Amino acid sequence: MIRGFPRARLLCVVVGPAAVLAAVGLTGPGLAAAAGGRLSQGSTSGSQLRQLSSIRAPVGAAAFGARVAATRDVIVVGTVWRSRRRLGAYVYVRRSDGSFGRSPTARLTVNFRGADDLQSVAISGNTIVIGDPLADVGANAGQGAAYVFARPKGGWHSELQTAVLTAGTTGTRFGWAVGVSANTIVATSDQTLADGPGAGLSVSYVYQKPAGGWRSTKPVASLTAAGNSGTSAGVSVAINATTIAVGQPLAGKIDVYARPSGGWRSTGPSAVLTSRSDPARDEVGQTVAMNANTIAASTLIRGRHPGYRYSAIDVFTRPGNGWRSQHPSATLTARHQNEGDDFGFSLAMSSSMILAGGPDGKVDGEESGSAYVFDRPAGGWSDEHESQRLSATRPRPGGAFGHAVAIAGQNNIIGAPTFNRGQGAAYVFGH
């Protein structure tokens, strides 16, 4: 569910810690071990970001900004429409003056009888994917689906999906998280409620674009989790040209898959990433992001005292000879994180920045939400606190600012899906 909305009718909460605590002077048990010693205050070499504009939900939209994705010049904002309970997204294309307007370029509408739940959104180049893990496929309740939208030759315009991808059976919850890179789409599943021989196993499915363009097709590969025990679930995913990373927080790890030289095929992970404090207790991979040879993941860390938990962003850097099982090379924490902020609920990454959302963060004493900016130091990622904490120019209590985040070139995009009585909004930050 998303705050204030019934479960499964709009969204189910897939990521984000429930209770956290970590701040300078209030570190508590376990923080020093997780952070690995002294923390820097974060790079401030660039000028401070400021809110450039806010994009309000178009008429009839709800939960606008619950999921956002972006490329350098395109923003995708997931939404549902109250009338007929349809799912979809709005597309905003950067204008000639470099800004993003408040009016959408296109409306993408899911037209599928069993559609139910807007859970994830991804974009790469000319392809947009929406994940719906609660979709009913024929007689299979909750099998899940992913809806693919392809950009027409003349540019984005309002359209229905080009293809529907699915796999598994009843309760597979395919599409819990989706990712796309060029001509490759990956969709995770949570099969803890599935029927049949695959029940309880975590499997991610890889699809390649057919020669004639995206259409409903079968996966080319099934990626199985390491040590599948029936308790793991792929709740987050990131992909680039050669690597797929799947967050398995209930199992305390991130599975990393390297593309074989002949292309994707069914396989297990080539590396497993875990926290450096207590891999058996820490929930690594609540969210995951990737840029080139670096993976960032939010981690819910359980302290030595009962009930004490806080959140951090673990950063993993690929060794020169390829990914191997390892602990993070750096851990990022919020300077003024309070219990219940949900720091790391959402995550985005570029070559020089990590952006983390905290949708329950307090601003002026009210839970209106925050986003945290971490700038990469010149020498590479190291243990540090944020360089800037972002909030809306006019914060709204309960707006869930930071529920979703994305990076579009030099702009940061932050979703607030419960703003204005659940209509939602998206905010654009820049210099």
Secondary structure, 3 states (H helix, E strand, C coil): CCCCCCCCCCCCCCCCCCCCCEECCCCCCCHHHHHCCCCECCCCCCCCCEEEEEEECCCCEECECCCEEECCCEEEEEEEECHHHEEEEEEEECCCCCCCCCCCCEEEECCCCCCCCCCEEEEECCEEEEEECCCCECCECCCEEEEEEECCCCCCCCEECCEEECCCCCCCCECCCEEEECCEEEECCCHHHCCCCCCCCCEEEEEECCCCCCCCCCCCEEEECCCCCCCCCCCEEEECCCEEEEEEHHHCEEEEEECCCCCCCCECCCEEECCCCCCCCCEEEEEEEEECCEEEEEEEEECCCCCCEEEEEEEEECCCCCCCCECCCEEEECCEECCCCCCCCEEEECCCEEEEEECCCEECCEECCEEEEEECCCCCCCCEECCEEECCCCCCCCCCCCCEEEEECCEEEEEECCHHHHCEEEEEEEC
